[in-house]
Amino acid sequence: MTNTNASPNTTRESRPVAVITGASRGLGLELARDLAEAGWRLVITARGAEELTEAADELRKTTEVTAVAGSVV
């Protein structure tokens, strides 16, 4: 996934933010990886705190991440 609006001068405040549920594995994690590579800031959540922490640590190598463990229902 390529962010065609990204530029080297993009400030933190102007970068888009995505909220992704189920981000510790599967489709949610893959979406988070793609958006991180495209320069998005992420707010991720999942029920499994340990898996979420692992995913957040991986994603933080690429972008800014806020991780919230628990159900959003």
C-alpha positions in Angstrom: 0.0 0.0 0.0 1.5 3.4 -1.0 0.5 6.7 0.5 0.5 9.0 -2.5 0.0 12.0 -0.3 3.1 11.4 1.8 6.1 13.7 1.5 9.4 13.9 3.4 8.1 17.1 5.0 4.9 15.6 6.4 4.5 16.6 10.0 3.2 14.4 12.7 0.0 16.4 13.0 -0.7 16.1 9.3 -0.2 12.3 9.0 -3.5 10.3 9.0 -4.5 8.2 11.9 -6.1 4.7 11.7 -8.0 2.9 14.5 -7.7 -0.8 13.9 -9.5 -3.5 16.0 -8.2 -7.0 16.1 -4.8 -5.7 15.3 -2.8 -8.4 17.1 -3.1 -11.0 14.3 -4.6 -11.9 11.0 -6.3 -9.3 8.8 -6.1 -6.6 11.5 -2.3 -7.0 11.8 -1.8 -7.1 8.1 -3.8 -3.9 7.7 -1.8 -2.3 10.5 1.5 -3.2 8.8 0.4 -1.8 5.4 -0.8 1.4 6.9 2.3 1.8 9.0 4.5 1.3 5.9 2.4 4.0 4.2 3.1 6.5 7.1 -0.1 6.4 9.0 -0.2 6.7 12.8 -2.0 3.8 14.5 -4.3 3.3 17.4 -4.6 -0.5 17.7 -6.7 -2.7 20.0 -7.2 -6.4 20.6 -8.4 -8.6 23.4 -5.1 -10.4 24.0 -2.8 -8.1 25.8 0.4 -10.1 25.2 -0.2 -10.5 21.5 -1.1 -6.8 21.2 2.1 -5.8 22.9 4.1 -7.9 20.5 2.3 -6.4 17.5 2.7 -2.9 18.9 6.4 -3.4 19.4 6.8 -4.6 15.8 4.7 -1.7 14.4 6.6 1.0 16.4 9.7 0.2 14.3 7.8 1.8 11.5 5.3 4.4 12.9 3.8 5.9 16.0 1.5 3.4 17.8 -1.0 3.6 20.7 -2.1 0.2 21.8 -5.2 -0.4 24.0 -5.9 -4.0 25.2 -9.5 -5.0 25.7 -12.8 -5.4 23.9 -14.3 -2.3 22.2 -17.8 -3.7 22.5 
